[in-house]
Amino acid sequence: MSQFWSAMAKRAEPYVPGLQLEDEKIIKLNTNENPYPASPAVIAAIQQETANLQLYPSATADSLREQIAEAYQLSKEEVYVGNGSDEVLAFSFMAFFDQEHAIRFPNITYSFYPVYANLFNISYEEIPLNEDFTMPIESMFQAKGGVIFPNPNAPTGIYLELTAVEAVIVNNPNVVVIVDEAYIDFAGASAVELIRKYDNLLVIQTTSKSRSLAGLRVGLALGNPILIEGLMRIKDSINSYPLDRLALAGAQAAFADNAYFVKTTKQIITTREHVKAGLQALGFHVLPSQTNFVFATHPNYEASELYEQLFAKGILVRHFNKKPIDQYLRISIGTKTEMERFLESVKEIIATAER
């Protein structure tokens, strides 16, 4: 550890992303990317914007915020955009959580939450999930410092009904409740419809999953204008231009092309259900996912061994070496062709093991 590091750098425990391999032969099912390319309208908008790269982007991103507001029937003042939802989450930790009071989040959840809490020296309480990996919502009530959780949860993929989400908000009236909806477009109702009912609700989403823009890094937060102003204050104290011109243009085009978004999202959901049925037929237990991935375990095979054998066949999935999920694999949903190859590879592995 360097003697020149600050106290913040020393206590940092960086997030470890899924393995990224620059190999086109690999079927990459480990980072929950969308298997379909961005809308043609996105490509056209980006190409047009390349003529303006000598100019700074908009510091307020008004055009994109207005497009998003229209999509969610909100006002521009209820929308914030940033450099990926991870940055939006980081700014939210800084804007709404204090060091003096512990925040709460599930113990099996998006692993960036403890990273940010440690980095910003915010104390936290990890709430154990139930045995079936559902969230015990009563344990999230009356938090002293705030609450954050994904819906659907990651990496389990389990969706919390909106009535339960609202119960968490109602029972935390004096702190901010952040609902991280990275995968909501593959699930049920969004908490966005509760924003004007509760001033303390912040909904964070991303364009990386359902809108095929993981490479552009555009995240968003939706909430009361006072919360959005808090995020703006943090942003403008760090970087007034977190989104470049290409990202702004591409994201605006993606939200404008709703038909393409709906089409690809439905394709992923259909493929997800096919993969779930295929794995269950092979003896896997698959959690009830409402995301663009499935979370599965087999009673007769070590998850780590399945991971290695799939990798040897050119298929990359995600394995978390952490109890109680160390016997599960998270499998992103690719194209129909990719998922057929995945299922065939799993069948081969099991058939070989049973000889």
C-alpha positions in Angstrom: 0.0 0.0 0.0 1.5 3.3 -1.1 2.6 5.8 1.6 1.3 8.5 -0.7 -2.3 7.3 -0.8 -5.0 9.3 0.9 -7.1 7.7 3.6 -9.9 7.2 1.0 -7.6 5.4 -1.4 -6.3 3.2 1.4 -9.8 2.1 2.5 -11.1 1.6 -1.0 -12.0 -2.0 -1.9 -12.6 -1.7 -5.7 -15.5 -3.3 -7.5 -14.4 -6.2 -9.7 -16.3 -6.3 -13.0 -17.1 -9.4 -15.0 -14.3 -10.7 -17.1 -13.9 -8.9 -20.4 -12.2 -10.9 -23.2 -11.3 -9.4 -26.6 -12.1 -12.7 -28.4 -14.9 -12.8 -30.9 -15.1 -16.6 -30.7 -16.3 -16.4 -27.1 -20.0 -16.3 -26.4 -20.1 -13.7 -23.7 -22.9 -14.3 -21.2 -21.3 -12.8 -18.1 -21.9 -9.0 -18.0 -25.7 -8.8 -18.8 -25.1 -6.8 -22.0 -27.9 -6.6 -24.5 -27.2 -9.1 -27.3 -28.7 -6.9 -29.9 -27.1 -3.8 -31.4 -28.3 -0.3 -30.7 -31.2 1.1 -32.7 -30.2 2.3 -36.2 -31.6 5.7 -35.2 -28.9 5.7 -32.5 -26.1 5.1 -35.0 -27.4 7.8 -37.3 -27.6 10.3 -34.4 -24.1 9.6 -33.3 -22.7 9.9 -36.9 -24.4 13.2 -37.3 -23.0 14.5 -34.0 -19.4 13.7 -34.9 -19.4 17.0 -36.8 -19.6 18.9 -33.5 -16.8 17.2 -31.5 -14.8 20.5 -31.3 -17.5 21.8 -29.0 -18.2 21.0 -25.3 -21.4 19.0 -24.7 -24.3 20.5 -22.8 -23.7 20.8 -19.1 -27.4 20.4 -18.3 -28.3 17.8 -21.0 -31.7 19.4 -21.4 -32.6 17.7 -24.7 -31.9 14.3 -23.4 -33.6 15.0 -20.0 -36.7 16.2 -21.9 -36.8 13.1 -24.0 -36.6 10.9 -20.9 -39.2 13.0 -19.1 -41.6 12.5 -22.0 -41.0 8.7 -21.9 -41.9 8.6 -18.2 -44.5 11.4 -18.1 -42.3 13.5 -15.9 -40.8 17.0 -16.1 -37.3 17.7 -17.1 -36.6 18.8 -13.5 -37.4 15.3 -12.3 -34.7 13.8 -14.5 -30.9 13.6 -14.0 -28.4 11.9 -16.4 -24.9 10.8 -15.7 -22.0 8.8 -17.0 -23.5 5.4 -16.5 -25.7 4.3 -13.6 -22.6 3.5 -11.5 -21.6 7.2 -11.5 -25.2 8.1 -10.8 -25.2 5.7 -7.8 -21.9 7.1 -6.6 -23.2 10.7 -6.7 -26.3 9.5 -5.0 -24.3 8.1 -2.1 -22.6 11.5 -1.8 -25.7 13.5 -2.1 -28.1 11.6 0.2 -26.2 9.4 2.6 -24.2 10.8 5.6 -21.3 9.2 7.5 -23.2 9.6 10.9 -26.1 7.2 10.1 -26.0 3.7 8.8 -27.7 2.9 5.5 -29.3 -0.5 4.6 -29.1 -2.8 1.6 -29.5 -6.5 1.1 -26.5 -8.8 1.8 -26.9 -10.4 -1.6 -27.1 -7.4 -4.0 -25.2 -5.3 -6.5 -21.6 -5.4 -5.2 -20.9 -1.7 -5.9 -23.0 -0.7 -2.8 -20.5 -1.7 -0.2 -17.7 -0.4 -2.4 -19.2 3.1 -2.4 -20.1 2.9 1.3 -16.5 2.0 2.2 -15.1 4.6 -0.2 -17.2 7.5 1.3 -16.9 6.2 4.8 -20.6 5.5 5.2 -21.6 2.9 7.7 -24.1 0.3 6.5 -26.2 -2.7 7.6 -26.5 -5.7 5.3 -30.0 -7.2 5.5 -29.9 -11.0 5.0 -32.3 -12.2 2.3 -34.8 -15.0 3.1 -33.9 -18.6 2.2 -35.6 -18.2 -1.1 -33.6 -15.1 -1.8 -36.6 -12.8 -1.5 -36.1 -9.5 0.5 -37.6 -9.3 4.0 -39.0 -5.8 3.5 -39.8 -5.2 7.2 -36.1 -5.4 7.9 -35.6 -2.4 5.6 -38.1 -0.2 7.6 -36.9 2.7 9.8 -33.4 2.9 8.5 -31.5 5.7 10.1 -29.4 6.7 7.1 -31.3 5.6 4.0 -32.1 2.5 2.0 -30.9 1.3 -1.4 -31.8 -1.9 -3.2 -32.1 -3.1 -6.8 -35.4 -4.1 -8.2 -35.2 -6.7 -9.7 -32.4 -7.7 -7.4 -29.0 -8.6 -8.7 -27.6 -11.2 -9.1 -30.8 -13.2 -8.1 -33.1 -11.6 -10.7 -36.0 -11.6 -8.3 -38.5 -8.8 -8.6 -40.2 -7.1 -5.7 -43.8 -6.1 -6.3 -44.6 -2.4 -6.3 -46.7 -2.7 -3.2 -43.7 -4.0 -1.2 -41.5 -1.2 -2.7 -44.0 1.3 -1.5 -44.1 -0.2 1.9 -40.3 0.4 2.2 -40.8 4.0 1.2 -43.7 4.6 3.6 -41.7 3.2 6.5 -38.7 5.4 5.8 -40.3 8.8 5.6 -37.3 10.9 6.8 -34.5 9.4 4.6 -34.0 8.8 0.9 -35.0 5.4 -0.5 -33.1 4.6 -3.7 -34.6 1.9 -6.0 -32.0 0.7 -8.5 -33.9 -0.4 -11.5 -31.2 -1.4 -13.9 -33.3 -4.4 -15.1 -36.8 -3.1 -14.7 -37.7 -3.1 -18.4 -37.6 -6.9 -18.3 -39.8 -7.1 -15.2 -43.0 -5.6 -13.8 -44.1 -2.1 -12.8 -41.5 0.5 -12.2 -41.4 2.6 -9.0 -41.3 5.7 -11.3 -45.1 5.9 -10.9 -44.5 6.6 -7.1 -42.2 9.6 -7.6 -44.8 12.3 -7.3 -46.4 10.5 -4.3 -43.1 10.4 -2.3 -40.5 13.1 -2.1 -37.9 10.8 -0.7 -37.9 8.3 -3.6 -35.1 8.2 -6.1 -35.3 5.7 -9.0 -32.0 5.0 -10.9 -32.0 3.3 -14.3 -29.5 2.6 -17.1 -29.4 2.5 -20.9 -26.9 -0.3 -20.8 -29.3 -3.2 -20.6 -32.7 -2.8 -22.4 -31.5 0.0 -24.7 -28.3 -1.6 -25.9 -26.0 1.3 -24.9 -23.5 -0.3 -22.5 -20.7 1.2 -24.6 -22.0 4.8 -24.3 -22.3 4.9 -20.5 -25.5 6.7 -19.9 -27.4 6.4 -16.6 -30.3 8.3 -15.2 -32.1 9.2 -12.0 -35.7 10.0 -11.6 -37.2 11.8 -8.6 -38.4 14.9 -6.9 -36.7 18.1 -8.2 -35.1 18.7 -4.9 -33.3 15.3 -5.1 -32.3 16.0 -8.7 -30.9 19.4 -7.6 -28.8 17.5 -5.0 -27.3 15.3 -7.7 -26.6 18.4 -9.8 -24.7 20.0 -7.0 -22.5 16.9 -6.6 -22.0 16.7 -10.4 -21.0 20.3 -10.8 -18.6 20.0 -7.9 -16.8 17.2 -9.8 -17.4 17.3 -13.5 -19.8 19.6 -15.3 -19.7 17.5 -18.5 -20.1 13.9 -17.5 -21.8 13.0 -20.8 -20.1 13.7 -24.1 -21.8 14.8 -27.3 -22.0 11.3 -28.8 -23.5 9.8 -25.6 -26.1 12.5 -25.4 -27.1 12.2 -29.0 -27.2 8.4 -28.9 -29.2 8.1 -25.7 -31.8 10.7 -26.9 -32.3 8.7 -30.1 -32.6 5.5 -28.1 -35.4 6.9 -26.0 -37.1 8.3 -29.1 -37.1 4.9 -30.9 -39.6 3.2 -28.6 -40.6 0.6 -31.1 -37.1 -0.9 -31.3 -36.8 -0.9 -27.5 -40.0 -2.8 -27.1 -39.1 -5.3 -29.9 -35.7 -6.2 -28.5 -36.8 -6.3 -24.9 -39.6 -8.8 -25.8 -37.1 -11.0 -27.7 -34.9 -11.2 -24.6 -37.8 -12.0 -22.3 -38.9 -14.8 -24.7 -35.4 -16.2 -24.9 -35.0 -16.0 -21.1 -38.1 -18.1 -20.6 -36.8 -20.7 -23.1 -33.5 -20.9 -21.4 -35.1 -21.2 -18.0 -37.2 -24.1 -19.2 -34.2 -25.7 -20.9 -32.1 -25.6 -17.7 -35.0 -26.9 -15.6 -35.3 -29.9 -17.9 -31.6 -30.6 -17.2 -32.2 -30.7 -13.5 -31.2 -27.1 -12.6 -33.0 -25.0 -10.0 -33.6 -21.6 -11.6 -34.7 -18.6 -9.6 -37.8 -16.7 -11.0 -35.8 -14.1 -13.0 -37.4 -10.9 -14.3 -34.1 -9.6 -15.8 -32.0 -10.2 -18.8 -30.2 -13.1 -17.1 -31.0 -16.2 -15.1 -29.5 -17.4 -11.8 -29.2 -21.2 -11.7 -27.8 -24.0 -9.6 -27.6 -27.8 -10.1 -27.8 -30.2 -7.1 -25.2 -32.6 -8.6 -22.5 -30.2 -10.0 -20.2 -27.6 -8.5 -20.9 -24.2 -10.0 -17.2 -23.5 -10.2 -16.6 -26.6 -12.3 -19.5 -25.9 -14.6 -18.1 -22.4 -15.1 -14.7 -23.8 -16.0 -16.1 -26.4 -18.4 -18.3 -23.9 -20.1 -15.3 -21.5 -20.5 -13.4 -24.4 -22.1 -16.2 -24.6 -24.6 -15.9 -20.9 -25.4 -18.9 -19.8 -23.2 -18.3 -17.2 -20.5 -20.8 -16.9 -17.6 -20.5 -15.4 -14.2 -19.7 -17.2 -11.0 -19.7 -15.5 -7.6 -17.4 -17.2 -5.1 -19.4 -16.0 -2.1 -21.8 -17.8 0.2 -24.7 -18.4 0.0 -24.6 -18.0 -3.8 -21.4 -19.8 -4.5 -23.3 -22.8 -6.1 -25.1 -20.6 -8.6 -24.2 -19.3 -12.0 -25.5 -16.1 -13.5 -26.1 -16.5 -17.2 -26.8 -13.4 -19.3 -29.4 -13.9 -22.1 -27.8 -13.7 -25.5 -29.3 -14.2 -28.9 -31.5 -17.3 -29.6 -28.6 -18.9 -31.4 -26.1 -18.2 -28.6 -28.4 -19.6 -26.0 -29.1 -22.8 -28.0 -25.3 -23.3 -28.1 -25.2 -22.7 -24.4 -27.9 -25.2 -23.6 -26.3 -27.8 -25.9 -22.9 -27.2 -24.1 -24.5 -27.8 -20.7 -26.1 -31.0 -22.0 -22.7 -32.2 -23.2 -21.1 -31.4 -19.9 -23.8 -33.3 -18.0 -23.7 -36.3 -20.4 -20.0 -36.6 -20.1 -20.1 -36.4 -16.3 -22.8 -39.2 -16.2 -20.8 -41.7 -18.3 
